[in-house]
């Protein structure tokens, strides 16, 4: 693998790592299979792309995207918590609606950002050539996000969020509004997903209606691979695992591409990857793989 | 402290499966009352606790805790007043989180949760102090995920969580029933000690008639959504387990004993007593 390809994979791994962290929050922490992700990543990309193409600073789109994404999460949260729609369906409903919303935002199906200034261009103060800037930016971003989440999960609110995903009866009996907590978690997760989308659009130089398709599965792939490689014994470890998983996933993908498969084959490869990761334990592979629950469930199962 | 005024709960109202679970039930608890609740399956014991906790709205009646009308408060807002331990040891704790994380959540029961650190030195010291009274060695395992604990340990932890921030009312729903006899006895001892030292107003459902008279200062018996027996003081002290069984028969015209009671160890001794008399 040449250095150039490796850098490309690392760039994507870091930036999609932010999305994977969002997926981790909904899927693992909240135990909510949230399909909003497919729509909210495009939403973030569309928001950033339209603002950049209208001549605004790329930082504006970067700053706004998480809030727009959080709004999408709030919609899914209300559909589920307030109107009792099943999690999967609530997510699909929002995702479907977002398709039209995204098209409205962009005005067309594909919005190229060629010839406009992106985050990478505005980071000339880093003093490094353009091709390394995304890696530096991605590293900084992911470290900040991981740190903030690590901090959040130790606050009173963060602990309540984790307990909501673990045991609703328990957290209710401790005086926590479960509906509110779920809306908060979904907003947080989708905010991160949209933030990731805003950067992805600038990295790849365009926002596209189809870019969100299957994103939830690649996010999940990153989460599961990370759990396999790094483990989940503490919350910090679980967060770092997601980032490592995202990097590993992108490296695997770039290897697959070098083997001669087409970009369009990647969805199938990803789906198979997730299926393999989920079914291996049933055939007696590492028990840790079976960790379909949350971080220390693996430890629990091994000890019981 | 607690007042239930003519509370009625009907499940599957206006259908063939209609079931009146609580029938204009009246109950008043004084501050510091430790009331044991007995009655056969389906008598409405758990329904009464759920009504107080606010699991669903009532069909009729009002509920007061400490003079405050909580009838229309959602369950999570009542939680600040009420500490609860469930029958299933898995229900009261978050398995994937550590002992200290669970307790830190309990420390804020019913209070606003913000961006302050959930666990600090003082809180940790208090956790270790309170856990050490249990004599289960949990004070040295604060960072252990609760899922690794045994049922008895988890139930003891749930008990501590329910009382970690002093509740106005403690509700125990057969909280020792899922434990082996020895562990159940230990948890019951801890319960008694905690309730006494904190002076808690307590409602404890039990299927064990011996325990129902041995523990607490008042015993109520429920049948078909109503209270059919309410004894305290001397009257209660004079009661024997077989009296309870007989009282139940006269009150309801039915046997209290069911398979569950026959299987519980102390209840077996009750049966021997019944045979003798």
Boltz contact constraints between the chains, C-beta under 6 A:
constraints:
  - contact:
      token1: [A, 154]
      token2: [B, 117]
      max_distance: 6.0
  - contact:
      token1: [A, 154]
      token2: [B, 118]
      max_distance: 6.0
  - contact:
      token1: [A, 155]
      token2: [B, 115]
      max_distance: 6.0
  - contact:
      token1: [A, 155]
      token2: [B, 118]
      max_distance: 6.0
  - contact:
      token1: [A, 156]
      token2: [B, 108]
      max_distance: 6.0
  - contact:
      token1: [A, 156]
      token2: [B, 113]
      max_distance: 6.0
  - contact:
      token1: [A, 156]
      token2: [B, 114]
      max_distance: 6.0
  - contact:
      token1: [A, 156]
      token2: [B, 116]
      max_distance: 6.0
  - contact:
      token1: [A, 156]
      token2: [B, 118]
      max_distance: 6.0
  - contact:
      token1: [A, 157]
      token2: [B, 113]
      max_distance: 6.0
  - contact:
      token1: [A, 159]
      token2: [B, 101]
      max_distance: 6.0
  - contact:
      token1: [A, 159]
      token2: [B, 105]
      max_distance: 6.0
  - contact:
      token1: [A, 159]
      token2: [B, 118]
      max_distance: 6.0
  - contact:
      token1: [A, 160]
      token2: [B, 113]
      max_distance: 6.0
  - contact:
      token1: [A, 163]
      token2: [B, 94]
      max_distance: 6.0
  - contact:
      token1: [A, 163]
      token2: [B, 105]
      max_distance: 6.0
  - contact:
      token1: [A, 166]
      token2: [B, 94]
      max_distance: 6.0
  - contact:
      token1: [A, 166]
      token2: [B, 96]
      max_distance: 6.0
  - contact:
      token1: [A, 167]
      token2: [B, 94]
      max_distance: 6.0
  - contact:
      token1: [A, 169]
      token2: [B, 91]
      max_distance: 6.0
  - contact:
      token1: [A, 170]
      token2: [B, 92]
      max_distance: 6.0
  - contact:
      token1: [A, 170]
      token2: [B, 94]
      max_distance: 6.0
  - contact:
      token1: [A, 172]
      token2: [B, 75]
      max_distance: 6.0
  - contact:
      token1: [A, 172]
      token2: [B, 76]
      max_distance: 6.0
  - contact:
      token1: [A, 173]
      token2: [B, 79]
      max_distance: 6.0
  - contact:
      token1: [A, 173]
      token2: [B, 84]
      max_distance: 6.0
  - contact:
      token1: [A, 174]
      token2: [B, 105]
      max_distance: 6.0
  - contact:
      token1: [A, 174]
      token2: [B, 106]
      max_distance: 6.0
  - contact:
      token1: [A, 174]
      token2: [B, 109]
      max_distance: 6.0
  - contact:
      token1: [A, 175]
      token2: [B, 76]
      max_distance: 6.0
  - contact:
      token1: [A, 175]
      token2: [B, 79]
      max_distance: 6.0
  - contact:
      token1: [A, 175]
      token2: [B, 80]
      max_distance: 6.0
  - contact:
      token1: [A, 175]
      token2: [B, 109]
      max_distance: 6.0
  - contact:
      token1: [A, 175]
      token2: [B, 110]
      max_distance: 6.0
  - contact:
      token1: [A, 176]
      token2: [B, 76]
      max_distance: 6.0
  - contact:
      token1: [A, 177]
      token2: [B, 76]
      max_distance: 6.0
  - contact:
      token1: [A, 294]
      token2: [B, 96]
      max_distance: 6.0
  - contact:
      token1: [A, 296]
      token2: [B, 96]
      max_distance: 6.0
  - contact:
      token1: [A, 296]
      token2: [B, 145]
      max_distance: 6.0
  - contact:
      token1: [A, 297]
      token2: [B, 96]
      max_distance: 6.0
  - contact:
      token1: [A, 300]
      token2: [B, 147]
      max_distance: 6.0
  - contact:
      token1: [A, 303]
      token2: [B, 148]
      max_distance: 6.0
